[in-house]
Amino acid sequence: MVVDQLSDAEVDRLFHALADATRRDIVRRTVDGEHSVSGLARHYPISLTAVQKHVAVLEEAGLVLKHRHGREQRVIGNHDALRRAQQLLDELDSLWRGRLDRMGALLDEDSRGGTT
Amino acid sequence: MTVTHVAKDTERLTMTMTAEYDVAAERAWQLWDDPRQLERWWGPPTYPATFVDHDLRPGARVTYFMTGPSGDQPRGFWDVQEVEPPRRLVVQDGFADETWAPLDAMPSNRMVLEIADREGGGVVMTVTSTFASLETMEQLVAMGMEEGMTLAMGQIDAILAE
């Protein structure tokens, strides 16, 4: 469809992952550098397990990448996925510019043929 | 000449599209009210739209499909909420499956059309979309502009380009 870079399922996962304030905050913190899951957990009034679940949702949506460093689970934001999110908005922007232009073209046809 | 403007309001989590046309409000309303005219602008050239049911009355469901270059036909609908010709139309816009049932997983949004008279003639058409699920996308973009954010989204692009 309009967003042909992403499958429907991918878009769905992306939206679901970003629909939560804690998950958005995790994305924001990890986009500029790597954080351990336990380090992230200190920022939120929720259990480490709950944070791990949020990270898992983000990882499934491709928004963060996770890897093991010694005994630590480390998380880093996935710039490619964020760029796709931005792209989605840009697509929407251009879709509507196109619609408004096509409306204008239709109305112009009236004025050209309207005097006959 | 159409003057168009698209603004993403990251505080109200809406996207507002504005265009000015040199026609009366009644004529601008027809672009939405007449399905044959609607078909000529709703879909992008690669995905022309065909409206199946089209009745702009509160409670009605407008249905349409688009035809893609490979013959694929995604379906969509509007659930009509408010109609005040020729000034205002409010619909919930979403995607549907083969039986026209709304696809809950796909993004849907509330779309408000407003047609106002412009001083000296013509109209200003404003379409405001509030995204039930895309709003989170907008917030993500907004985060890049927040004070204290180390990386703005634009900078991310620059880093990715390195």
Chai-1 contact restraints between the chains, C-beta under 6 A:
chainA,res_idxA,chainB,res_idxB,connection_type,confidence,min_distance_angstrom,max_distance_angstrom,comment,restraint_id
A,M1,B,P74,contact,1.0,0.0,6.0,A-B,restraint_1
A,D12,B,A105,contact,1.0,0.0,6.0,A-B,restraint_2
A,F15,B,S133,contact,1.0,0.0,6.0,A-B,restraint_3
A,L18,B,T136,contact,1.0,0.0,6.0,A-B,restraint_4
A,L18,B,L140,contact,1.0,0.0,6.0,A-B,restraint_5
A,A19,B,T136,contact,1.0,0.0,6.0,A-B,restraint_6
A,R28,B,M143,contact,1.0,0.0,6.0,A-B,restraint_7
A,D32,B,T150,contact,1.0,0.0,6.0,A-B,restraint_8
A,D32,B,L151,contact,1.0,0.0,6.0,A-B,restraint_9
A,H79,B,I156,contact,1.0,0.0,6.0,A-B,restraint_10
A,H79,B,L160,contact,1.0,0.0,6.0,A-B,restraint_11
A,A85,B,M137,contact,1.0,0.0,6.0,A-B,restraint_12
A,A85,B,L140,contact,1.0,0.0,6.0,A-B,restraint_13
A,Q86,B,M153,contact,1.0,0.0,6.0,A-B,restraint_14
A,L89,B,M137,contact,1.0,0.0,6.0,A-B,restraint_15
A,D93,B,V6,contact,1.0,0.0,6.0,A-B,restraint_16
A,W96,B,V6,contact,1.0,0.0,6.0,A-B,restraint_17
A,W96,B,M17,contact,1.0,0.0,6.0,A-B,restraint_18
A,R97,B,T4,contact,1.0,0.0,6.0,A-B,restraint_19
A,G98,B,P44,contact,1.0,0.0,6.0,A-B,restraint_20
A,R99,B,W41,contact,1.0,0.0,6.0,A-B,restraint_21
A,L100,B,T4,contact,1.0,0.0,6.0,A-B,restraint_22
A,L100,B,A19,contact,1.0,0.0,6.0,A-B,restraint_23
A,D101,B,T2,contact,1.0,0.0,6.0,A-B,restraint_24
A,R102,B,W41,contact,1.0,0.0,6.0,A-B,restraint_25
A,M103,B,L31,contact,1.0,0.0,6.0,A-B,restraint_26
A,M103,B,W41,contact,1.0,0.0,6.0,A-B,restraint_27
A,G104,B,T2,contact,1.0,0.0,6.0,A-B,restraint_28
A,L106,B,R40,contact,1.0,0.0,6.0,A-B,restraint_29
A,L107,B,Y21,contact,1.0,0.0,6.0,A-B,restraint_30
A,L107,B,V23,contact,1.0,0.0,6.0,A-B,restraint_31
